[in-house]
């Protein structure tokens, strides 16, 4: 039987593995169990998505020793342009010259490779993948996970980091506020004639947001962006079946030719969009992190960053508990984690949900009102600063790992 470790982390994706590494830097040992084959999820073409890493999240990566590895592969986001159907009245978010960028864009594959390589080299992380969990058990003395091959892994605190469909959360019977947006995000990589100049575009159309996210130039110097195009669920199958030529024609129409000639550099993929928020983030010797606790619309690119705030808060609470001589599964300490994270997560998610609904209102009058409001934000310095700081994740009570 394997040794009992401090943490039993179920799910070794981006959030779960970041948690394991952040905990290891503070001296906590962990078993990390994931059903996915690491070779598959890091293969070229497995996942064409890119993720925006906020300023606060970059602080976390720097504090756990990953910044130097990741830095050459990230594209800075120097400004964010928000537009309603490319009509006059857009907002341009741009930090002061002395400030850091608004974030960095990384291919998900790049993040996975960096995290997995660091985990392999960390003796405090016992990484088991691919592996199927057949039973999960928790009691006053600890937590166990029994694998399909008969192995039994033990920890003092079980952490659910399995994503939106978390079986651990469902087994615990935690209430979930959930609704479907009846939209689907279509993701693809674009090559384009003109440079993006490190600008992230969020363009709102009646059928959903159309985001162009800057990524590094390709190996032959091709200018590149990641497209996240939200369409109505009823139209998604048709859009995905379009020929490349017809699909590009639709994309060009929405881009207004701002990047010149465009072409695809990856396959199209898609996923449904929904909102879900768990009423409780903890149970007996159990904590939820990332999408297992809260799944949100990608409109503001904050989903992964919200999960990293969970990581920072949980590691900080565990560290404080150890200083007081408490067990990692101590109920009072877990309650502190829940109180810290629940309100912040709900506020970010509610704001994102409200933004989704506001920009989804149809009609010329709604569009005119939105553009009037955006023009007001553009002229109001403190309001622009507020939104920029929210995007960078530098507001509220941040965990120490995310502060500097």
Steps between C-alpha positions, in 0.01 A plus 500: 500500500630847408598744771249743642568846357371840603278545193306261281438705184243350264559655159840587356402763245615862498348592837567169676866487399558867581359427846731201546805709406399802710438271799834324447681835508356541851604149604169313451511156340229374266366214293365636169265263317378571148306285255660661192818369340766776529640409157157551339416835661840647412499373140497752216144567391330362814385841622509809280388731779703786645461644848541855629717514812428809710768705679407340833514147353840577348620590850395150610691336217804707584476405869487128423796522263330468159531856365846454350387188310176657380617856420631435146172333399255769615362789298444817707154658490590869477143619458142376476251643248128450567255572220131458424488362145803708397289817520628833644522524879749226591699484825879472492660371818869584510724510809734788576854470356647418845247220560523136400295365208136404557597134484665237282357251252625142507402194302342249738749240378790725605358536850444124533851411386659747745286380792551130424879533463520685833280235668722216377800667661324564836550220759208625710260422210396139434332525158284207389362524145317363317299346782133429572365559849234245600426616856563812707471493878541758774462484877626678810846348456579550133403456134562212260460434129494142370615457141374252241830308527444449874740762632379704799634855537464692825507867593401728785296729274318407178486772235258484208667656194323289238327780310132575442381140510674426833382157626644578844277808530198306379563214744514753783155621390595868492230727355584646163347816353518432128359621170580454135561804280390300192815621330814326382854637478683420176879512537757513222842649430538771236796619295460856374674749273525794743645486855259500795729740693425305822138618507225268622167568330158427651236576236134451592250384241132407550583129477781526759851632574774475238844508668837533326784426739863580413750214495866487399596499133542160335834334411510672160404836649127462432290742701260296714191533719270257677133539410221424749172546315176450694200386297149389584487127577244454220748645247817334630482176301451696177793733572726206581403326174584802283790453262817683601437756227141569612602507867777753430255716306273516808796580726630772265157661495505531881861622510437779251829428324707648783772230480504472119494158335442212743540121499450216749798342677312239704189283501176646628378378838204598716346464844163596654476803730335491841506655845542294814578596857519267800331625813767340723868467416585256780391177672659267754870498404399635159565823306389592147718709267467635147215392273388233748392796717400757237469494122442824312454650154836573327387854408755665734766226491498464878413130554853362541615809690214451746619143553852625572358731768354186658845341485671798665237529773501128584880482519507809723235357733683164516827678580340703779335187637831315514652795684228453763559125515177409319439201276452582125143369526406716800136609464551852638788565260296375202217731604742791477586398143133483407418840649796657321419359158120474483419872485781595261412219260130582506565871435726430200258245359195722551673789324594273209148360479355852503737610224400198291131584535546874444687455174261227393200735492381527138391808309634835388387680816692259725809538280477881512467496881801266533713723278395808696603328823830384351579854383436618858743240639758601238486862624504414874852431621424344840237268350742379234763442770249297702422269206870466413589407857221242501636351178850485649368334817655761730186593694360361826675290763752309294696202632867567565611282206306727263600835647858555386 
